[in-house]
């Protein structure tokens, strides 16, 4: 790097510096560019890693509306498919909820998150957007002033200081945005449950999301593509993801999904295994001076209700509108209310996700009611109510697809 290049690097700047190239960061970047607002995205991973990070794939109606409204839904409509049913399997039998016809009516679109991110990145680069891959953000500075800055280490090992008007922290629960917060700014809760997440090279075995409640633990079935299916097994915390051979995993899925009663599962090679502790957290507030949080930096939810990416897109749209107002018209009203508006959605999503988690799992070991007859009977009653009560079903449908 020449002296002149070093000088330019030291003066690197943008009106908005965005940390992280996940759904929140990329939606935010696209919306800012479309409004003529200068921004840059700093992303720790490589371009190939960003395009292949497998995550959830259920997009809520509001998410589709946002993507449609900003011209970002072309891949979703070409390759995704609508989905509006889930099936519960318990010791009392199975029942199906066509939630798209319940409540206010709404359906998901199944579209793998890595495909959505690939689309968003393509649009961002097509608009001339700046992004720095393999760039580790080290710290966020001076957020209580009018010129915050970010120090980051690039792929060449050199440290660059970016100055900005605003910083958008979209870099997850372990990113630099979170690390810059006061110690008491993030609130945690652990549901005490762990899932083994599996990606199988196998067609879906049913045309609905499958939730199996079993004495041996929860099992879940979620379609991804016509050739690939996501499964989950409730797992003993502390046990390695590769502790069981594939045959034992498939046999256990058969037992918990009650395959002998309701039909065999389509088997295939396990492409991926990962452990997920069902813990959650919320940063409150989401604004710290000129630093704003969105996506997993704002909140992390247990995956039982597929809310994370949908909240991220909603928050990105609200933050983009507020930033554009502030930068182009000097109107900071949207920024002043961003945290409260976002947290209203986040806490509703946390409440429903917690309800789903309690519905699908027995209390964890160490809970005073774990294994008790009372707790088991109460959970069974919840499921029976969901099976028979139309008002309960309508409530479930509205919360299941809503953010």
C-alpha positions in Angstrom: 0.0 0.0 0.0 1.4 3.4 -1.0 1.6 6.4 1.3 -1.3 8.0 -0.6 -3.4 4.9 -0.3 -2.6 4.7 3.4 -3.7 8.4 3.8 -7.0 7.7 2.1 -7.6 4.6 4.2 -7.1 6.6 7.4 -9.7 9.1 6.2 -12.2 6.3 5.3 -15.7 7.6 5.9 -19.4 7.1 5.1 -22.6 8.7 6.4 -23.7 5.4 7.7 -21.2 2.6 8.6 -23.1 -0.8 8.8 -21.6 -3.6 10.7 -22.5 -7.0 9.3 -23.8 -8.4 6.0 -26.7 -10.5 7.2 -30.3 -9.8 6.4 -30.5 -6.7 8.6 -27.3 -5.1 7.3 -28.0 -5.9 3.6 -31.6 -4.8 3.7 -30.5 -1.6 5.4 -27.7 -1.0 2.9 -30.0 -1.5 -0.1 -32.7 0.9 1.3 -30.1 3.5 2.1 -28.5 3.3 -1.4 -31.9 3.5 -3.0 -32.5 6.8 -1.2 -29.1 8.2 -2.2 -27.6 7.8 1.2 -23.9 7.1 1.4 -23.1 3.9 3.4 -20.5 1.1 3.7 -20.9 -2.4 5.0 -18.0 -4.0 7.0 -18.2 -7.8 7.1 -15.9 -10.2 8.9 -16.6 -13.2 6.6 -15.6 -13.9 3.0 -18.0 -13.4 0.1 -18.5 -17.2 -0.3 -19.2 -17.6 3.4 -21.7 -14.8 3.4 -23.5 -16.5 0.5 -23.6 -19.9 2.1 -24.3 -19.4 5.8 -27.3 -21.7 6.4 -30.0 -20.2 8.6 -33.8 -20.3 8.9 -35.9 -20.0 5.8 -39.5 -19.1 6.8 -40.3 -15.5 5.7 -43.4 -13.9 7.2 -46.0 -12.0 5.1 -44.7 -8.6 6.4 -41.1 -9.6 5.3 -42.4 -10.4 1.8 -44.2 -7.1 1.7 -41.0 -5.2 2.6 -38.9 -7.1 0.1 -41.5 -6.6 -2.6 -41.9 -2.9 -1.9 -38.2 -2.3 -2.4 -37.7 -4.5 -5.4 -35.7 -7.2 -3.5 -38.0 -10.2 -3.9 -37.2 -11.4 -7.3 -35.4 -14.6 -6.2 -38.0 -15.2 -3.5 -40.8 -15.3 -6.0 -38.8 -17.3 -8.6 -37.5 -20.0 -6.3 -39.4 -19.8 -3.0 -42.8 -21.3 -2.3 -45.7 -20.5 -0.1 -46.4 -22.5 3.0 -49.3 -22.3 5.4 -49.6 -25.5 7.4 -48.1 -27.2 10.5 -48.7 -30.6 12.0 -48.4 -31.6 15.6 -47.7 -35.2 16.6 -48.2 -36.3 20.2 -49.1 -39.3 22.3 -52.8 -38.4 21.7 -52.5 -38.5 17.9 -51.7 -35.9 15.3 -53.6 -32.9 14.0 -52.9 -30.3 11.3 -53.4 -26.5 11.5 -53.8 -24.8 8.1 -52.8 -21.5 9.7 -53.1 -19.6 6.4 -56.9 -20.0 6.7 -57.0 -19.1 10.4 -57.0 -15.7 12.2 -56.4 -12.8 9.8 -55.0 -15.1 7.2 -51.3 -15.2 6.4 -48.7 -17.7 5.1 -45.0 -18.0 5.1 -42.7 -18.3 2.1 -40.1 -20.9 2.4 -36.8 -19.5 1.0 -33.5 -20.4 2.5 -31.9 -17.5 4.2 -28.6 -18.0 2.4 -30.4 -17.6 -0.9 -32.1 -14.4 0.4 -28.7 -13.0 1.5 -27.2 -13.8 -1.9 -30.1 -11.9 -3.6 -29.7 -8.9 -1.2 -25.9 -8.8 -1.8 -26.4 -8.9 -5.6 -28.8 -6.0 -5.4 -26.5 -4.1 -3.1 -23.4 -4.5 -5.3 -25.5 -3.8 -8.4 -26.4 -0.4 -6.9 -22.7 0.3 -6.5 -22.7 -0.4 -2.8 -19.5 -0.5 -0.9 -18.7 -3.6 1.2 -15.5 -4.7 2.8 -15.3 -8.4 3.3 -12.8 -10.2 5.6 -12.8 -7.0 7.7 -13.0 -7.5 11.5 -14.5 -4.7 13.4 -12.5 -4.2 16.5 -14.4 -1.4 18.3 -17.0 1.4 18.0 -16.0 4.7 19.4 -17.5 8.1 20.3 -21.1 7.2 19.9 -22.1 9.9 22.3 -20.9 12.6 19.9 -21.8 13.7 16.4 -18.9 11.9 14.6 -18.7 8.2 15.8 -16.0 6.0 14.4 -15.2 2.3 13.9 -11.8 0.7 13.9 -11.5 -2.4 11.8 -8.7 -4.7 10.7 -8.8 -5.5 6.9 -7.7 -8.7 5.1 -4.1 -7.2 4.8 -3.9 -6.9 8.6 -3.9 -3.1 8.6 -6.2 -1.2 10.9 -8.5 1.4 9.4 -10.6 3.9 11.2 -14.0 4.7 9.6 -15.8 7.9 10.6 -19.5 8.3 10.2 -22.6 10.2 11.1 -24.3 7.1 12.3 -23.3 3.5 13.0 -25.7 0.6 12.5 -24.8 -2.5 14.5 -26.1 -5.5 12.5 -23.3 -7.8 13.5 -24.9 -10.3 15.8 -24.9 -11.0 19.5 -21.0 -11.4 19.6 -20.2 -8.5 17.3 -18.4 -5.2 18.1 -21.7 -3.3 18.4 -22.8 -5.4 21.4 -19.3 -5.2 22.9 -19.5 -1.5 22.9 -22.6 -1.4 25.1 -22.7 -1.0 28.9 -22.6 -4.3 30.8 -26.3 -4.0 31.9 -27.7 -3.2 28.4 -28.3 -6.8 27.3 -30.9 -9.0 29.1 -30.6 -12.8 28.8 -32.8 -15.8 29.3 -32.0 -19.5 28.8 -34.8 -21.9 28.1 -32.6 -24.8 29.3 -33.1 -26.7 26.0 -30.7 -27.7 23.3 -31.4 -28.8 19.7 -29.3 -30.8 17.3 -30.0 -29.1 14.0 -29.6 -31.4 10.9 -29.6 -30.7 7.2 -30.5 -33.8 5.3 -30.1 -34.5 1.6 -33.6 -35.9 1.5 -37.0 -34.7 0.2 -39.5 -33.4 2.8 -41.5 -36.2 4.4 -44.7 -34.2 4.9 -46.1 -31.1 3.3 -46.2 -29.2 6.6 -43.9 -28.1 9.4 -43.8 -31.0 11.7 -43.7 -30.6 15.5 -43.4 -33.9 17.4 -43.9 -33.8 21.2 -42.5 -37.0 22.7 -41.4 -38.3 26.1 -37.9 -38.8 24.7 -37.8 -35.2 23.6 -38.9 -32.9 20.8 -38.3 -33.5 17.1 -39.0 -31.1 14.3 -39.3 -31.3 10.5 -39.0 -28.2 8.3 -38.9 -28.3 4.5 -36.1 -26.2 2.8 -36.1 -27.2 -0.8 -37.6 -30.2 -2.8 -34.3 -32.0 -2.2 -33.2 -30.8 1.3 -35.0 -31.0 4.7 -34.1 -29.5 8.0 -34.7 -31.7 11.1 -34.2 -30.9 14.8 -33.8 -33.3 17.7 -33.9 -32.2 21.4 -30.4 -33.0 22.6 -28.6 -33.5 25.8 -26.8 -30.3 26.6 -23.0 -30.9 26.6 -23.2 -33.8 24.2 -21.2 -33.3 21.0 -23.1 -32.9 17.7 -21.3 -35.9 16.2 -21.8 -38.2 19.2 -24.4 -40.4 17.3 -23.9 -42.1 13.9 -26.4 -41.3 11.2 -28.3 -44.5 11.6 -29.0 -43.8 15.2 -30.1 -40.3 14.4 -32.6 -41.4 11.8 -33.9 -44.2 14.1 -34.5 -41.6 16.8 -36.2 -39.3 14.4 -38.5 -42.2 13.4 -39.4 -42.8 17.1 -40.1 -39.2 18.0 -41.9 -38.4 14.7 -43.9 -41.6 15.2 -43.0 -42.9 11.7 -44.4 -46.4 12.3 -47.9 -44.8 12.8 -47.8 -41.9 10.3 -45.4 -43.0 7.6 -41.7 -43.4 7.1 -39.3 -40.4 6.8 -37.4 -39.9 3.7 -33.8 -40.6 4.6 -30.6 -39.2 3.1 -27.1 -38.1 3.9 -26.7 -35.6 6.7 -25.1 -32.6 5.2 -24.7 -30.6 8.3 -25.0 -30.8 12.1 -25.1 -28.0 14.6 -26.0 -27.4 18.2 -28.5 -24.7 19.2 -29.0 -23.8 22.8 -32.5 -22.3 23.1 -31.5 -19.1 24.8 -32.5 -15.6 24.0 -31.5 -12.0 24.7 -32.6 -8.5 24.1 -30.6 -5.3 24.1 -32.5 -2.5 25.6 -32.4 0.3 24.5 -31.5 -0.2 20.8 -30.0 3.3 20.5 -26.8 4.5 22.2 -26.2 7.9 20.9 -25.3 7.6 17.2 -25.2 3.7 17.4 -28.3 1.8 16.5 -28.8 -2.0 16.8 -30.8 -4.2 14.4 -31.1 -7.9 13.7 -29.3 -10.3 16.0 -27.4 -7.5 17.6 -30.8 -6.2 18.8 -32.3 -9.5 19.9 -31.8 -13.2 19.6 -34.8 -15.5 19.9 -35.0 -19.3 20.4 -35.6 -20.8 16.9 -39.0 -22.4 17.8 -41.1 -19.9 15.9 -38.7 -18.6 13.1 -38.9 -15.0 14.0 -35.2 -13.8 13.8 -34.8 -13.0 10.2 -38.3 -11.5 10.0 -37.6 -9.1 12.8 -34.3 -8.2 11.2 -35.9 -7.2 8.0 -38.6 -5.2 9.8 -36.0 -3.3 11.9 -33.9 -2.6 8.9 -36.7 -0.9 7.1 -37.7 1.2 10.1 -34.0 2.2 10.7 -33.5 3.0 7.0 -36.5 5.3 6.9 -35.3 7.1 10.1 -31.7 7.5 8.9 -32.8 8.9 5.5 -35.1 11.4 7.3 -32.3 12.5 9.6 -29.6 12.8 6.8 -31.7 14.4 4.1 -34.2 16.5 6.0 -32.7 16.9 9.4 -35.8 15.2 10.9 -34.6 13.0 13.8 -38.0 12.0 15.0 -37.8 8.5 13.5 -34.4 7.9 15.1 -35.7 9.1 18.5 -38.5 6.5 18.4 -36.7 3.7 16.6 -35.8 1.8 19.8 -39.2 1.9 21.4 -41.0 0.9 18.2 -38.6 -2.0 17.5 -38.7 -3.3 21.1 -42.5 -3.5 21.0 -42.2 -6.0 18.1 -39.2 -7.8 19.7 -40.9 -8.4 23.1 -44.1 -9.7 21.4 -42.0 -12.1 19.4 -40.1 -13.2 22.5 -43.3 -13.9 24.3 -44.7 -16.1 21.6 -41.4 -17.9 21.1 -41.3 -18.6 24.8 -44.8 -20.0 24.6 -43.9 -22.2 21.7 -40.8 -23.4 23.5 -42.8 -24.4 26.6 -45.4 -26.1 24.4 -42.9 -28.3 22.6 -40.6 -29.3 25.5 -40.8 -30.7 29.0 -39.3 -28.4 31.7 -35.5 -28.7 31.6 -33.6 -30.7 34.1 -33.1 -28.6 37.2 -36.5 -26.9 36.9 -38.5 -27.5 40.1 -41.3 -29.0 38.0 -39.2 -31.1 35.6 -40.7 -34.5 35.1 -43.7 -33.8 37.3 -47.1 -35.2 36.5 -48.5 -31.7 36.9 -46.3 -30.1 34.3 -46.8 -32.9 31.8 -50.6 -32.7 32.2 -50.6 -29.0 31.8 -48.6 -29.2 28.6 -50.9 -31.9 27.3 -53.9 -29.6 28.0 -52.2 -26.7 26.1 -51.9 -29.0 23.0 -55.5 -30.2 23.4 -56.7 -26.7 23.5 -54.8 -25.9 20.3 -56.3 -28.9 18.7 -60.0 -28.1 19.6 -60.4 -24.4 20.2 -60.9 -22.2 17.2 -60.1 -19.0 19.1 -56.9 -20.6 20.3 -56.1 -21.6 16.7 -56.8 -18.1 15.4 -54.5 -16.6 18.1 -51.8 -19.1 17.2 -52.1 -18.3 13.5 -51.8 -14.5 14.0 -48.8 -14.8 16.2 -47.1 -17.6 14.2 -46.9 -15.6 11.0 -46.8 -12.1 12.5 -44.0 -9.9 13.8 
